[in-house]
Amino acid sequence: MYLRKWATPLTIGSFLVMGVTGTLMFFHLDEGLNKLLHEWAGWAMLVAVGAHVLLNWRAFQIYFKRPVALGIMVVAAGALLLSFVPVDAGGGSPVPHVMRALSDAPVEHVIAIAGVDLQEGLTRLREAGYPIEAGQAIADVAQGDRGASMTAMKSLFVP
């Protein structure tokens, strides 16, 4: 079968990339394109593991009959579910809150915080593809897209 030629090698390759980049990210040692590569390798791994499971479906089903294997899968699924529970007991990072506040603030305030002249800031934002006027918020022009808001902020804060 055609899948056999690439499913396992892609699983191994994507695991290698995700393992190394994930470890670097965990220890805050990632640089350059590590995070981007990690995210895209995750998609490759999803495809690879899906193909691998499809190829080995009968053997895969056996794991649902083994208590230890089933227990590990249940714990993993539970951990995944718990990861969606919001937690902020005061020890979380303030960065998401700061970024949300900046995105929602009038753009002239954000430009002032960036240490840029108002007209220069508006020009940078427009050149980055954000047609914004004084009094508007970056979040409004980015239409709620956090990635777009971050790109707009980058045009102000990163020379």
N, C-alpha and C positions, 0 to 999 in steps of 0.2 A: 504494500500500500504506500502511496506517495507520502502520507503523513509521517511514516516511520523515518523517512530520510531527514526530516528537520525538526520534529516535535521534541525529542529528547535533547538534541544539541542546542536548540533554542531555549529549552528549559534550563539547561546547565549554564549557558552563556548569560541569560538574563538574570539568573540567580547570582552568578559571579558579580555582575555589574551592580545589582541591587545590594548584595551583601557588602561590597566594598564601599559604595557610595553611601549606603545607610549607616555603616559604621563611622565613616568620616563625618556625616551629618550629626550623629549622636554625640560625638566628641567635639563638635563645632570646629572641625578641621577641614570642612569642605570649601573648595575654592572653584572659581571658574564655572564650568558647566556641570559640576557634580550634581546639583539638585535637579537641573533639567534632565540630565541623563538618567537619574534615578527615577524620575516620574515617567519618562518614556519607556525605560526598561520594565517598569511595572506593567505597562500595556502589553509589551512583548511577552512578559511572563504570563499574563492572563491568557493570551492566545496559546502560548506553548503548553501551559498546564491543561487548558481545555482540550487541546489536541491529544495530549498525553493520556488524559482520563478517558477520552473517547476510544483511543487505541487499546487501552487496558481496562475497559469497562467491567468485564467479568471478574478480573482480579480485584478491581477497586471495590466491587460490591461485597466482597468477603470481609473487608474492614468494618462494615456495619454490623457484622455478627461477632466481632471480637471485642470483649468488654474494655480492654485497655485502649485499643484504637478508637472505639466509639467514645470513650471518656475523654480522650485527648481532643477529638473533634468537637465534642460538646463544650469543653472548657474554652477552646479557641473561639467557637461561635458566641459563647457568653462574653468573652473578653471583647469581641468585636461589638456586640450590642452595648456593653458598658462604655465603650469608647465614645458613644454618642450622647452620653449623659453629661449635661453641662456642669462643670465644676469650677468654682472660683471662690475659694475660701480666703481670699485676700492674698494668697501666695502666687497667683497666676501672673503672667506677664502683662504689663500695662500697655504694651505695644498695640494690640488690636483696638483697645479703647481709644488710645491717642490717635491712631490712624482713622478710626471712625469719626472722631471729633473733628479732625482736620478736614476730612472729606465733606462733612456736613456744615462746616463753618463758611462764612462769606469768603470768597476767594481773595479779597484784599487782605484779610487777616492772615491767610496762609502765605501769601506773597510776602507780607511783612515779616513773618516768622522765618521765612527762607532767606531774609536779608537782601531781597531784590527790590528794585524800584517797581512801582505798580505797573507802569507801562511796559517795562521790560518783562515782568512776570506774565502779563496778559499776552504779550507777543510770543513768549516761549510756549505758553499753553496753546495758543492758536496754531503756531508752527508745528506743534505736536499733534494737531488734529482735534483740538478741543475749543470750539467756538464759544468762548465764555465772556461774560461781561461782569463788571464790578457789581457786587450784590448777590451774584449767583454762587451756588456751592458746586464744588467739583463733582460731588456725588450726583447732582442733578444733570450735569452735562455728560457724565459717564453713564447715566441711566441706571444707576445702582450696580454696575459692574465693578467689583472690587479690583480686578486686574487692570481695568481701564483707569480707575482712580489712582492706582499705584503708578501707572505709567505717567499720568498727568503730574503727580507729585514729583516723580523722578525728574521731569523736565524743569521743575522749579528748584529742587534741592541738589541735584547732581549737575555740576557745570559741564 
